C-alpha cells in the first residue's frame, strides 16, 4: 500500500532517526546528482560550440 503524507516528520517524531537520515540522504543525493548532470551537460555543450567555432 502506498501512503502519502508527512512521512519525514512522522519518522523524526517517532525517533526513527536512521530511517529519516537515510531518506533525507537519498533525497539530497538525487537532487545533487540532477543538478550536477544538468550543469555538466550545459558546460559540454558550450565547450563543443567553442571548439566548432575554432575549427570553422
Number of C-alpha atoms within 10 A of each C-alpha: 3 3 6 6 7 8 12 14 12 12 16 14 11 9 11 13 12 11 13 18 14 11 15 13 11 11 11 12 12 12 11 12 11 11 11 12 12 12 11 11 10 12 12 12 11 12 11 12 12 12 11 10 9 8 7 6
